[in-house]
């Protein structure tokens, strides 16, 4: 089964805008950063958890579709 590469963008928890690269900064667990669109402070760990959940949903859907195609007509 061939599953394509999946890319999930980090998004602001408040306005859902993609997080822009923060120049010269490296975020760590527990860090807060401001959204460049709405100005709200986002918790880095929470943003990562939302992105992981989105990736899991996409992966599950991709696997389901691949299995349907694989076993169609068998």
Short mmCIF file of the C-alpha atoms (twelve columns), coordinates in Angstrom:
data_MODEL
# 
_entry.id   MODEL 
# 
loop_
_atom_site.group_PDB 
_atom_site.id 
_atom_site.type_symbol 
_atom_site.label_atom_id 
_atom_site.label_alt_id 
_atom_site.label_comp_id 
_atom_site.label_asym_id 
_atom_site.label_seq_id 
_atom_site.Cartn_x 
_atom_site.Cartn_y 
_atom_site.Cartn_z 
_atom_site.pdbx_PDB_model_num 
ATOM 1  C CA . UNK A 1  0.000   0.000  0.000  1 
ATOM 2  C CA . UNK A 2  1.447   3.356  -1.013 1 
ATOM 3  C CA . UNK A 3  0.448   6.239  1.272  1 
ATOM 4  C CA . UNK A 4  1.401   9.713  0.000  1 
ATOM 5  C CA . UNK A 5  3.415   12.160 2.072  1 
ATOM 6  C CA . UNK A 6  1.209   14.414 4.166  1 
ATOM 7  C CA . UNK A 7  1.963   18.030 5.056  1 
ATOM 8  C CA . UNK A 8  0.030   19.737 7.844  1 
ATOM 9  C CA . UNK A 9  0.566   23.431 8.554  1 
ATOM 10 C CA . UNK A 10 0.592   24.809 12.075 1 
ATOM 11 C CA . UNK A 11 -2.420  27.097 12.529 1 
ATOM 12 C CA . UNK A 12 -3.402  29.814 14.978 1 
ATOM 13 C CA . UNK A 13 -5.807  28.470 17.587 1 
ATOM 14 C CA . UNK A 14 -7.909  31.642 17.389 1 
ATOM 15 C CA . UNK A 15 -8.147  32.651 13.719 1 
ATOM 16 C CA . UNK A 16 -7.010  29.400 12.031 1 
ATOM 17 C CA . UNK A 17 -4.410  31.286 9.944  1 
ATOM 18 C CA . UNK A 18 -1.222  29.384 9.100  1 
ATOM 19 C CA . UNK A 19 1.594   30.185 11.515 1 
ATOM 20 C CA . UNK A 20 4.257   32.155 9.722  1 
ATOM 21 C CA . UNK A 21 7.904   31.350 10.276 1 
ATOM 22 C CA . UNK A 22 9.085   33.220 13.331 1 
ATOM 23 C CA . UNK A 23 12.359  34.823 12.265 1 
ATOM 24 C CA . UNK A 24 15.366  33.727 14.293 1 
ATOM 25 C CA . UNK A 25 13.359  31.922 16.933 1 
ATOM 26 C CA . UNK A 26 13.116  28.302 17.885 1 
ATOM 27 C CA . UNK A 27 9.989   27.350 19.809 1 
ATOM 28 C CA . UNK A 28 10.040  24.829 22.627 1 
ATOM 29 C CA . UNK A 29 7.442   23.148 24.800 1 
ATOM 30 C CA . UNK A 30 5.625   25.708 26.929 1 
ATOM 31 C CA . UNK A 31 6.464   28.684 24.701 1 
ATOM 32 C CA . UNK A 32 3.877   31.259 23.662 1 
ATOM 33 C CA . UNK A 33 3.962   33.121 20.362 1 
ATOM 34 C CA . UNK A 34 1.777   35.813 18.817 1 
ATOM 35 C CA . UNK A 35 -0.158  35.200 15.638 1 
ATOM 36 C CA . UNK A 36 0.892   37.624 12.930 1 
ATOM 37 C CA . UNK A 37 -2.719  37.854 11.698 1 
ATOM 38 C CA . UNK A 38 -4.857  38.315 14.821 1 
ATOM 39 C CA . UNK A 39 -2.228  39.098 17.472 1 
ATOM 40 C CA . UNK A 40 -3.456  36.438 19.917 1 
ATOM 41 C CA . UNK A 41 -0.930  34.451 21.937 1 
ATOM 42 C CA . UNK A 42 -0.783  30.761 21.037 1 
ATOM 43 C CA . UNK A 43 0.605   27.960 23.165 1 
ATOM 44 C CA . UNK A 44 3.147   26.025 21.086 1 
ATOM 45 C CA . UNK A 45 2.193   22.657 22.609 1 
ATOM 46 C CA . UNK A 46 -1.510  23.202 21.881 1 
ATOM 47 C CA . UNK A 47 -0.808  24.241 18.287 1 
ATOM 48 C CA . UNK A 48 1.252   21.058 17.813 1 
ATOM 49 C CA . UNK A 49 -1.496  18.877 19.307 1 
ATOM 50 C CA . UNK A 50 -4.084  20.329 16.922 1 
ATOM 51 C CA . UNK A 51 -1.742  19.709 13.966 1 
ATOM 52 C CA . UNK A 52 -1.112  16.111 15.112 1 
ATOM 53 C CA . UNK A 53 -4.854  15.478 15.380 1 
ATOM 54 C CA . UNK A 54 -5.391  16.874 11.872 1 
ATOM 55 C CA . UNK A 55 -2.578  14.673 10.521 1 
ATOM 56 C CA . UNK A 56 -4.085  11.570 12.163 1 
ATOM 57 C CA . UNK A 57 -7.457  12.320 10.570 1 
ATOM 58 C CA . UNK A 58 -5.861  12.730 7.128  1 
ATOM 59 C CA . UNK A 59 -3.800  9.554  7.535  1 
ATOM 60 C CA . UNK A 60 -6.807  7.488  8.643  1 
ATOM 61 C CA . UNK A 61 -8.805  8.738  5.673  1 
ATOM 62 C CA . UNK A 62 -5.943  7.975  3.259  1 
ATOM 63 C CA . UNK A 63 -5.531  4.448  4.633  1 
ATOM 64 C CA . UNK A 64 -9.283  3.850  4.472  1 
ATOM 65 C CA . UNK A 65 -9.420  4.962  0.827  1 
ATOM 66 C CA . UNK A 66 -6.355  2.880  -0.084 1 
ATOM 67 C CA . UNK A 67 -7.863  -0.224 1.539  1 
ATOM 68 C CA . UNK A 68 -11.172 0.322  -0.262 1 
ATOM 69 C CA . UNK A 69 -9.314  0.457  -3.590 1 
ATOM 70 C CA . UNK A 70 -7.154  -2.547 -2.698 1 
ATOM 71 C CA . UNK A 71 -10.061 -4.801 -1.772 1 
ATOM 72 C CA . UNK A 72 -12.584 -3.542 -4.312 1 
ATOM 73 C CA . UNK A 73 -13.958 -6.483 -6.250 1 
ATOM 74 C CA . UNK A 74 -12.343 -9.169 -4.071 1 
# 
